[in-house]
Amino acid sequence: MEDRWLSVEEICDYLGIKRDTVYKWINEKSMPAHRVGRLWKFKKEQVDAWVEAGGAAESNKKDSNK
């Protein structure tokens, strides 16, 4: 079983999203990512669990202010 760290490019391909979205999710939505030097690395299992828990879900800020 392969359990390796994925790069930003690989996680983009895996999730079908753009690079800018990954950085936005790291900063604004606490996407599970680990800094290795100046690079971001990801464990697929951690990202899967985060997505399944709703971490990447769109939030409606207008409704949360009511």
BAKELUM-779757 format. One record per atom (N, C-alpha, C, O, CB): residue in one letter; residue number from 0; x, y, z; atom name. Coordinates in steps of 0.2 Angstrom, whole numbers, plus 5000, padded with zeros to 4 digits. Atoms other than C-alpha are relative to their C-alpha. Glycine has a CB too. Layout:
<r:A; k:NUM; xx:X; yy:Y; zz:Z; a:CA>
...
END
This chain:
<r:M; k:0; xx:5004; yy:4994; zz:5000; a:N>
<r:M; k:0; xx:5000; yy:5000; zz:5000; a:CA>
<r:M; k:0; xx:5004; yy:5006; zz:5000; a:C>
<r:M; k:0; xx:5009; yy:5007; zz:5004; a:O>
<r:M; k:0; xx:4995; yy:5000; zz:5006; a:CB>
<r:E; k:1; xx:4996; yy:4994; zz:5001; a:N>
<r:E; k:1; xx:5007; yy:5017; zz:4995; a:CA>
<r:E; k:1; xx:4997; yy:5005; zz:5004; a:C>
<r:E; k:1; xx:4991; yy:5007; zz:5003; a:O>
<r:E; k:1; xx:5000; yy:5002; zz:4993; a:CB>
<r:D; k:2; xx:5002; yy:4995; zz:4995; a:N>
<r:D; k:2; xx:5006; yy:5030; zz:5009; a:CA>
<r:D; k:2; xx:5005; yy:5006; zz:4999; a:C>
<r:D; k:2; xx:5009; yy:5006; zz:5004; a:O>
<r:D; k:2; xx:4999; yy:4997; zz:5007; a:CB>
<r:R; k:3; xx:4995; yy:4995; zz:5001; a:N>
<r:R; k:3; xx:5015; yy:5045; zz:5002; a:CA>
<r:R; k:3; xx:4996; yy:5007; zz:5000; a:C>
<r:R; k:3; xx:4990; yy:5007; zz:5000; a:O>
<r:R; k:3; xx:5004; yy:4999; zz:4993; a:CB>
<r:W; k:4; xx:5002; yy:4993; zz:5000; a:N>
<r:W; k:4; xx:5013; yy:5064; zz:5003; a:CA>
<r:W; k:4; xx:4999; yy:5002; zz:4993; a:C>
<r:W; k:4; xx:5003; yy:5001; zz:4989; a:O>
<r:W; k:4; xx:5005; yy:5004; zz:5004; a:CB>
<r:L; k:5; xx:5001; yy:4998; zz:5006; a:N>
<r:L; k:5; xx:5005; yy:5072; zz:4989; a:CA>
<r:L; k:5; xx:5001; yy:5008; zz:4999; a:C>
<r:L; k:5; xx:5001; yy:5011; zz:5004; a:O>
<r:L; k:5; xx:4992; yy:4999; zz:4998; a:CB>
<r:S; k:6; xx:4998; yy:4993; zz:5001; a:N>
<r:S; k:6; xx:5010; yy:5089; zz:4981; a:CA>
<r:S; k:6; xx:4994; yy:5004; zz:4999; a:C>
<r:S; k:6; xx:4988; yy:5001; zz:4998; a:O>
<r:S; k:6; xx:5005; yy:5001; zz:4994; a:CB>
<r:V; k:7; xx:5005; yy:4996; zz:5001; a:N>
<r:V; k:7; xx:4999; yy:5104; zz:4978; a:CA>
<r:V; k:7; xx:4997; yy:4998; zz:4993; a:C>
<r:V; k:7; xx:4991; yy:4997; zz:4992; a:O>
<r:V; k:7; xx:5002; yy:5007; zz:5000; a:CB>
<r:E; k:8; xx:5002; yy:5002; zz:5007; a:N>
<r:E; k:8; xx:4998; yy:5099; zz:4959; a:CA>
<r:E; k:8; xx:4996; yy:4993; zz:5001; a:C>
<r:E; k:8; xx:4991; yy:4992; zz:4997; a:O>
<r:E; k:8; xx:5006; yy:4999; zz:4996; a:CB>
<r:E; k:9; xx:5003; yy:5006; zz:4999; a:N>
<r:E; k:9; xx:4993; yy:5081; zz:4964; a:CA>
<r:E; k:9; xx:4993; yy:5000; zz:5003; a:C>
<r:E; k:9; xx:4989; yy:4997; zz:5001; a:O>
<r:E; k:9; xx:5005; yy:4995; zz:5003; a:CB>
<r:I; k:10; xx:5006; yy:4999; zz:4997; a:N>
<r:I; k:10; xx:4980; yy:5086; zz:4976; a:CA>
<r:I; k:10; xx:4995; yy:5004; zz:4996; a:C>
<r:I; k:10; xx:4989; yy:5002; zz:4996; a:O>
<r:I; k:10; xx:5001; yy:5004; zz:5007; a:CB>
<r:C; k:11; xx:5004; yy:4996; zz:5005; a:N>
<r:C; k:11; xx:4973; yy:5098; zz:4963; a:CA>
<r:C; k:11; xx:4997; yy:4995; zz:4995; a:C>
<r:C; k:11; xx:4991; yy:4995; zz:4994; a:O>
<r:C; k:11; xx:5003; yy:5005; zz:4996; a:CB>
<r:D; k:12; xx:5002; yy:5005; zz:5005; a:N>
<r:D; k:12; xx:4972; yy:5084; zz:4950; a:CA>
<r:D; k:12; xx:4995; yy:4995; zz:5004; a:C>
<r:D; k:12; xx:4990; yy:4993; zz:5001; a:O>
<r:D; k:12; xx:5006; yy:4996; zz:4997; a:CB>
<r:Y; k:13; xx:5004; yy:5005; zz:4997; a:N>
<r:Y; k:13; xx:4964; yy:5072; zz:4963; a:CA>
<r:Y; k:13; xx:4993; yy:5003; zz:5002; a:C>
<r:Y; k:13; xx:4988; yy:4999; zz:5001; a:O>
<r:Y; k:13; xx:5004; yy:4998; zz:5007; a:CB>
<r:L; k:14; xx:5007; yy:4997; zz:4998; a:N>
<r:L; k:14; xx:4950; yy:5084; zz:4969; a:CA>
<r:L; k:14; xx:4997; yy:5004; zz:4994; a:C>
<r:L; k:14; xx:4991; yy:5005; zz:4994; a:O>
<r:L; k:14; xx:5001; yy:5005; zz:5005; a:CB>
<r:G; k:15; xx:5003; yy:4997; zz:5005; a:N>
<r:G; k:15; xx:4948; yy:5092; zz:4952; a:CA>
<r:G; k:15; xx:4999; yy:5007; zz:5001; a:C>
<r:G; k:15; xx:4994; yy:5010; zz:4999; a:O>
<r:G; k:15; xx:4993; yy:4997; zz:4998; a:CB>
<r:I; k:16; xx:5000; yy:4992; zz:4998; a:N>
<r:I; k:16; xx:4951; yy:5110; zz:4958; a:CA>
<r:I; k:16; xx:5006; yy:5003; zz:4998; a:C>
<r:I; k:16; xx:5011; yy:5000; zz:4996; a:O>
<r:I; k:16; xx:4999; yy:5001; zz:5007; a:CB>
<r:K; k:17; xx:4994; yy:4996; zz:5002; a:N>
<r:K; k:17; xx:4963; yy:5124; zz:4954; a:CA>
<r:K; k:17; xx:5004; yy:5001; zz:5006; a:C>
<r:K; k:17; xx:5002; yy:5001; zz:5012; a:O>
<r:K; k:17; xx:4998; yy:5006; zz:4997; a:CB>
<r:R; k:18; xx:4995; yy:4999; zz:4995; a:N>
<r:R; k:18; xx:4979; yy:5128; zz:4963; a:CA>
<r:R; k:18; xx:4998; yy:5006; zz:5005; a:C>
<r:R; k:18; xx:4999; yy:5005; zz:5011; a:O>
<r:R; k:18; xx:5006; yy:5002; zz:4997; a:CB>
<r:D; k:19; xx:5003; yy:4994; zz:4995; a:N>
<r:D; k:19; xx:4971; yy:5145; zz:4970; a:CA>
<r:D; k:19; xx:4995; yy:4997; zz:5005; a:C>
<r:D; k:19; xx:4995; yy:5000; zz:5011; a:O>
<r:D; k:19; xx:4997; yy:5005; zz:4995; a:CB>
<r:T; k:20; xx:5005; yy:5003; zz:4995; a:N>
<r:T; k:20; xx:4957; yy:5135; zz:4978; a:CA>
<r:T; k:20; xx:5003; yy:4996; zz:5005; a:C>
<r:T; k:20; xx:5001; yy:4997; zz:5011; a:O>
<r:T; k:20; xx:4995; yy:4995; zz:4996; a:CB>
<r:V; k:21; xx:4997; yy:5004; zz:4995; a:N>
<r:V; k:21; xx:4969; yy:5124; zz:4987; a:CA>
<r:V; k:21; xx:5003; yy:5005; zz:5005; a:C>
<r:V; k:21; xx:5002; yy:5004; zz:5011; a:O>
<r:V; k:21; xx:5006; yy:4996; zz:4997; a:CB>
<r:Y; k:22; xx:4997; yy:4995; zz:4995; a:N>
<r:Y; k:22; xx:4978; yy:5139; zz:4995; a:CA>
<r:Y; k:22; xx:4995; yy:5004; zz:5004; a:C>
<r:Y; k:22; xx:4995; yy:5005; zz:5009; a:O>
<r:Y; k:22; xx:5004; yy:5005; zz:4996; a:CB>
<r:K; k:23; xx:5006; yy:4997; zz:4996; a:N>
<r:K; k:23; xx:4961; yy:5147; zz:4999; a:CA>
<r:K; k:23; xx:4998; yy:4996; zz:5005; a:C>
<r:K; k:23; xx:4996; yy:4998; zz:5011; a:O>
<r:K; k:23; xx:4995; yy:5002; zz:4995; a:CB>
<r:W; k:24; xx:5003; yy:5004; zz:4996; a:N>
<r:W; k:24; xx:4955; yy:5132; zz:5007; a:CA>
<r:W; k:24; xx:5005; yy:4998; zz:5006; a:C>
<r:W; k:24; xx:5003; yy:4998; zz:5012; a:O>
<r:W; k:24; xx:4999; yy:4993; zz:4997; a:CB>
<r:I; k:25; xx:4995; yy:5001; zz:4995; a:N>
<r:I; k:25; xx:4971; yy:5130; zz:5017; a:CA>
<r:I; k:25; xx:4999; yy:5006; zz:5005; a:C>
<r:I; k:25; xx:4999; yy:5005; zz:5011; a:O>
<r:I; k:25; xx:5008; yy:5000; zz:4998; a:CB>
<r:N; k:26; xx:5000; yy:4994; zz:4996; a:N>
<r:N; k:26; xx:4970; yy:5148; zz:5024; a:CA>
<r:N; k:26; xx:4993; yy:5001; zz:5003; a:C>
<r:N; k:26; xx:4992; yy:5003; zz:5008; a:O>
<r:N; k:26; xx:5001; yy:5006; zz:4996; a:CB>
<r:E; k:27; xx:5006; yy:4998; zz:4998; a:N>
<r:E; k:27; xx:4951; yy:5150; zz:5025; a:CA>
<r:E; k:27; xx:4995; yy:4994; zz:5003; a:C>
<r:E; k:27; xx:4991; yy:4995; zz:5007; a:O>
<r:E; k:27; xx:4996; yy:5003; zz:4995; a:CB>
<r:K; k:28; xx:5004; yy:5006; zz:4998; a:N>
<r:K; k:28; xx:4944; yy:5132; zz:5028; a:CA>
<r:K; k:28; xx:5003; yy:4995; zz:5004; a:C>
<r:K; k:28; xx:5001; yy:4989; zz:5005; a:O>
<r:K; k:28; xx:4996; yy:4997; zz:4994; a:CB>
<r:S; k:29; xx:4995; yy:5005; zz:4996; a:N>
<r:S; k:29; xx:4958; yy:5123; zz:5038; a:CA>
<r:S; k:29; xx:5000; yy:4994; zz:4996; a:C>
<r:S; k:29; xx:5000; yy:4988; zz:4999; a:O>
<r:S; k:29; xx:4996; yy:4999; zz:5006; a:CB>
<r:M; k:30; xx:4999; yy:5006; zz:5004; a:N>
<r:M; k:30; xx:4961; yy:5111; zz:5024; a:CA>
<r:M; k:30; xx:5006; yy:4996; zz:5003; a:C>
<r:M; k:30; xx:5011; yy:5000; zz:5004; a:O>
<r:M; k:30; xx:5001; yy:5001; zz:4992; a:CB>
<r:P; k:31; xx:4994; yy:5003; zz:4997; a:N>
<r:P; k:31; xx:4973; yy:5098; zz:5031; a:CA>
<r:P; k:31; xx:5006; yy:4999; zz:4996; a:C>
<r:P; k:31; xx:5006; yy:4996; zz:4990; a:O>
<r:P; k:31; xx:4998; yy:4992; zz:5002; a:CB>
<r:A; k:32; xx:4994; yy:4999; zz:5004; a:N>
<r:A; k:32; xx:4990; yy:5102; zz:5024; a:CA>
<r:A; k:32; xx:5006; yy:5001; zz:5005; a:C>
<r:A; k:32; xx:5005; yy:5003; zz:5010; a:O>
<r:A; k:32; xx:4999; yy:5006; zz:4995; a:CB>
<r:H; k:33; xx:4994; yy:5000; zz:4996; a:N>
<r:H; k:33; xx:5008; yy:5101; zz:5031; a:CA>
<r:H; k:33; xx:5005; yy:5004; zz:4996; a:C>
<r:H; k:33; xx:5006; yy:5002; zz:4990; a:O>
<r:H; k:33; xx:5002; yy:4993; zz:5002; a:CB>
<r:R; k:34; xx:4994; yy:4996; zz:5003; a:N>
<r:R; k:34; xx:5022; yy:5113; zz:5027; a:CA>
<r:R; k:34; xx:5006; yy:4996; zz:5001; a:C>
<r:R; k:34; xx:5008; yy:4994; zz:5006; a:O>
<r:R; k:34; xx:5000; yy:5007; zz:5003; a:CB>
<r:V; k:35; xx:4993; yy:5003; zz:5000; a:N>
<r:V; k:35; xx:5038; yy:5105; zz:5022; a:CA>
<r:V; k:35; xx:5005; yy:5005; zz:4996; a:C>
<r:V; k:35; xx:5005; yy:5005; zz:4990; a:O>
<r:V; k:35; xx:5000; yy:4993; zz:4996; a:CB>
<r:G; k:36; xx:4996; yy:4994; zz:5003; a:N>
<r:G; k:36; xx:5050; yy:5119; zz:5019; a:CA>
<r:G; k:36; xx:4996; yy:5005; zz:4998; a:C>
<r:G; k:36; xx:4992; yy:5008; zz:5002; a:O>
<r:G; k:36; xx:5005; yy:4997; zz:4995; a:CB>
<r:R; k:37; xx:5004; yy:4995; zz:5003; a:N>
<r:R; k:37; xx:5042; yy:5130; zz:5007; a:CA>
<r:R; k:37; xx:4994; yy:4997; zz:4996; a:C>
<r:R; k:37; xx:4990; yy:5001; zz:4993; a:O>
<r:R; k:37; xx:5003; yy:5005; zz:4996; a:CB>
<r:L; k:38; xx:5005; yy:5003; zz:5004; a:N>
<r:L; k:38; xx:5031; yy:5117; zz:5000; a:CA>
<r:L; k:38; xx:4994; yy:4997; zz:5004; a:C>
<r:L; k:38; xx:4995; yy:4996; zz:5010; a:O>
<r:L; k:38; xx:5003; yy:4994; zz:4996; a:CB>
<r:W; k:39; xx:5006; yy:5003; zz:4997; a:N>
<r:W; k:39; xx:5013; yy:5111; zz:5005; a:CA>
<r:W; k:39; xx:5000; yy:4993; zz:4998; a:C>
<r:W; k:39; xx:5000; yy:4991; zz:4992; a:O>
<r:W; k:39; xx:4994; yy:5004; zz:4999; a:CB>
<r:K; k:40; xx:5001; yy:5007; zz:5002; a:N>
<r:K; k:40; xx:5010; yy:5092; zz:5006; a:CA>
<r:K; k:40; xx:4994; yy:4998; zz:5004; a:C>
<r:K; k:40; xx:4992; yy:5001; zz:5009; a:O>
<r:K; k:40; xx:5007; yy:4996; zz:5003; a:CB>
<r:F; k:41; xx:5006; yy:5003; zz:4998; a:N>
<r:F; k:41; xx:4995; yy:5082; zz:5009; a:CA>
<r:F; k:41; xx:4999; yy:4993; zz:5000; a:C>
<r:F; k:41; xx:5003; yy:4989; zz:4996; a:O>
<r:F; k:41; xx:4994; yy:5003; zz:4995; a:CB>
<r:K; k:42; xx:5002; yy:5007; zz:4999; a:N>
<r:K; k:42; xx:4989; yy:5065; zz:5015; a:CA>
<r:K; k:42; xx:4993; yy:4999; zz:4997; a:C>
<r:K; k:42; xx:4988; yy:5002; zz:4999; a:O>
<r:K; k:42; xx:5001; yy:4997; zz:5007; a:CB>
<r:K; k:43; xx:5007; yy:5001; zz:5003; a:N>
<r:K; k:43; xx:4975; yy:5059; zz:5004; a:CA>
<r:K; k:43; xx:4995; yy:4998; zz:5004; a:C>
<r:K; k:43; xx:4989; yy:5000; zz:5004; a:O>
<r:K; k:43; xx:5001; yy:4995; zz:4994; a:CB>
<r:E; k:44; xx:5005; yy:5003; zz:4995; a:N>
<r:E; k:44; xx:4966; yy:5050; zz:5018; a:CA>
<r:E; k:44; xx:4998; yy:5006; zz:5004; a:C>
<r:E; k:44; xx:4992; yy:5007; zz:5006; a:O>
<r:E; k:44; xx:5003; yy:4995; zz:5004; a:CB>
<r:Q; k:45; xx:5002; yy:4994; zz:4996; a:N>
<r:Q; k:45; xx:4966; yy:5067; zz:5028; a:CA>
<r:Q; k:45; xx:4996; yy:5004; zz:4996; a:C>
<r:Q; k:45; xx:4991; yy:5007; zz:4999; a:O>
<r:Q; k:45; xx:5006; yy:5003; zz:5003; a:CB>
<r:V; k:46; xx:5004; yy:4995; zz:5004; a:N>
<r:V; k:46; xx:4959; yy:5077; zz:5014; a:CA>
<r:V; k:46; xx:4994; yy:4997; zz:4998; a:C>
<r:V; k:46; xx:4989; yy:5000; zz:4998; a:O>
<r:V; k:46; xx:5004; yy:5001; zz:4993; a:CB>
<r:D; k:47; xx:5006; yy:5003; zz:5001; a:N>
<r:D; k:47; xx:4946; yy:5064; zz:5010; a:CA>
<r:D; k:47; xx:4995; yy:5000; zz:5006; a:C>
<r:D; k:47; xx:4990; yy:5002; zz:5005; a:O>
<r:D; k:47; xx:5001; yy:4992; zz:4999; a:CB>
<r:A; k:48; xx:5004; yy:4999; zz:4994; a:N>
<r:A; k:48; xx:4940; yy:5064; zz:5028; a:CA>
<r:A; k:48; xx:4998; yy:5007; zz:5001; a:C>
<r:A; k:48; xx:4992; yy:5008; zz:5003; a:O>
<r:A; k:48; xx:5004; yy:4998; zz:5006; a:CB>
<r:W; k:49; xx:5002; yy:4993; zz:5000; a:N>
<r:W; k:49; xx:4940; yy:5083; zz:5028; a:CA>
<r:W; k:49; xx:4994; yy:5002; zz:4995; a:C>
<r:W; k:49; xx:4989; yy:5005; zz:4997; a:O>
<r:W; k:49; xx:5006; yy:5005; zz:4999; a:CB>
<r:V; k:50; xx:5005; yy:4998; zz:5005; a:N>
<r:V; k:50; xx:4930; yy:5084; zz:5012; a:CA>
<r:V; k:50; xx:4993; yy:4996; zz:5002; a:C>
<r:V; k:50; xx:4988; yy:4999; zz:5002; a:O>
<r:V; k:50; xx:5002; yy:4997; zz:4993; a:CB>
<r:E; k:51; xx:5005; yy:5004; zz:4998; a:N>
<r:E; k:51; xx:4918; yy:5070; zz:5018; a:CA>
<r:E; k:51; xx:4996; yy:5003; zz:5006; a:C>
<r:E; k:51; xx:4990; yy:5003; zz:5007; a:O>
<r:E; k:51; xx:5001; yy:4993; zz:5002; a:CB>
<r:A; k:52; xx:5003; yy:4997; zz:4994; a:N>
<r:A; k:52; xx:4915; yy:5080; zz:5035; a:CA>
<r:A; k:52; xx:4997; yy:5007; zz:4998; a:C>
<r:A; k:52; xx:4995; yy:5010; zz:5002; a:O>
<r:A; k:52; xx:5006; yy:5001; zz:5005; a:CB>
<r:G; k:53; xx:5003; yy:4994; zz:5002; a:N>
<r:G; k:53; xx:4910; yy:5095; zz:5025; a:CA>
<r:G; k:53; xx:5005; yy:5006; zz:5000; a:C>
<r:G; k:53; xx:5003; yy:5012; zz:4999; a:O>
<r:G; k:53; xx:4994; yy:5002; zz:5004; a:CB>
<r:G; k:54; xx:4995; yy:4995; zz:4999; a:N>
<r:G; k:54; xx:4926; yy:5105; zz:5026; a:CA>
<r:G; k:54; xx:5001; yy:5004; zz:4993; a:C>
<r:G; k:54; xx:5002; yy:5010; zz:4994; a:O>
<r:G; k:54; xx:5007; yy:4997; zz:5001; a:CB>
<r:A; k:55; xx:5000; yy:4996; zz:5007; a:N>
<r:A; k:55; xx:4925; yy:5110; zz:5007; a:CA>
<r:A; k:55; xx:4994; yy:5003; zz:4998; a:C>
<r:A; k:55; xx:4993; yy:5006; zz:4993; a:O>
<r:A; k:55; xx:5003; yy:4996; zz:4995; a:CB>
<r:A; k:56; xx:5006; yy:4998; zz:5002; a:N>
<r:A; k:56; xx:4907; yy:5114; zz:5008; a:CA>
<r:A; k:56; xx:4999; yy:5008; zz:5000; a:C>
<r:A; k:56; xx:5003; yy:5011; zz:5003; a:O>
<r:A; k:56; xx:4995; yy:4998; zz:5005; a:CB>
<r:E; k:57; xx:5001; yy:4992; zz:5000; a:N>
<r:E; k:57; xx:4901; yy:5132; zz:5003; a:CA>
<r:E; k:57; xx:4996; yy:5002; zz:5006; a:C>
<r:E; k:57; xx:4991; yy:4999; zz:5008; a:O>
<r:E; k:57; xx:4996; yy:5001; zz:4993; a:CB>
<r:S; k:58; xx:5003; yy:4997; zz:4994; a:N>
<r:S; k:58; xx:4896; yy:5142; zz:5018; a:CA>
<r:S; k:58; xx:4996; yy:5006; zz:4997; a:C>
<r:S; k:58; xx:4998; yy:5010; zz:4993; a:O>
<r:S; k:58; xx:5005; yy:5002; zz:5005; a:CB>
<r:N; k:59; xx:5004; yy:4995; zz:5002; a:N>
<r:N; k:59; xx:4882; yy:5154; zz:5016; a:CA>
<r:N; k:59; xx:5000; yy:5005; zz:5006; a:C>
<r:N; k:59; xx:4997; yy:5005; zz:5011; a:O>
<r:N; k:59; xx:4992; yy:4998; zz:4999; a:CB>
<r:K; k:60; xx:4999; yy:4995; zz:4994; a:N>
<r:K; k:60; xx:4888; yy:5169; zz:5027; a:CA>
<r:K; k:60; xx:4994; yy:5004; zz:5002; a:C>
<r:K; k:60; xx:4993; yy:5006; zz:5007; a:O>
<r:K; k:60; xx:5006; yy:5005; zz:4998; a:CB>
<r:K; k:61; xx:5006; yy:4997; zz:4999; a:N>
<r:K; k:61; xx:4871; yy:5178; zz:5025; a:CA>
<r:K; k:61; xx:4996; yy:4997; zz:5005; a:C>
<r:K; k:61; xx:4993; yy:5000; zz:5010; a:O>
<r:K; k:61; xx:4996; yy:5002; zz:4993; a:CB>
<r:D; k:62; xx:5004; yy:5004; zz:4995; a:N>
<r:D; k:62; xx:4862; yy:5164; zz:5034; a:CA>
<r:D; k:62; xx:5003; yy:5000; zz:5007; a:C>
<r:D; k:62; xx:4999; yy:4999; zz:5012; a:O>
<r:D; k:62; xx:4999; yy:4993; zz:4997; a:CB>
<r:S; k:63; xx:4997; yy:5001; zz:4993; a:N>
<r:S; k:63; xx:4875; yy:5163; zz:5048; a:CA>
<r:S; k:63; xx:4999; yy:5006; zz:5004; a:C>
<r:S; k:63; xx:5001; yy:5006; zz:5010; a:O>
<r:S; k:63; xx:5007; yy:4998; zz:4999; a:CB>
<r:N; k:64; xx:5001; yy:4994; zz:4996; a:N>
<r:N; k:64; xx:4872; yy:5181; zz:5053; a:CA>
<r:N; k:64; xx:4993; yy:5001; zz:5003; a:C>
<r:N; k:64; xx:4992; yy:5006; zz:5006; a:O>
<r:N; k:64; xx:5002; yy:5006; zz:4995; a:CB>
<r:K; k:65; xx:5007; yy:4999; zz:4997; a:N>
<r:K; k:65; xx:4854; yy:5179; zz:5057; a:CA>
<r:K; k:65; xx:4999; yy:4998; zz:5007; a:C>
<r:K; k:65; xx:4994; yy:4998; zz:5010; a:O>
<r:K; k:65; xx:4995; yy:4995; zz:4996; a:CB>
END
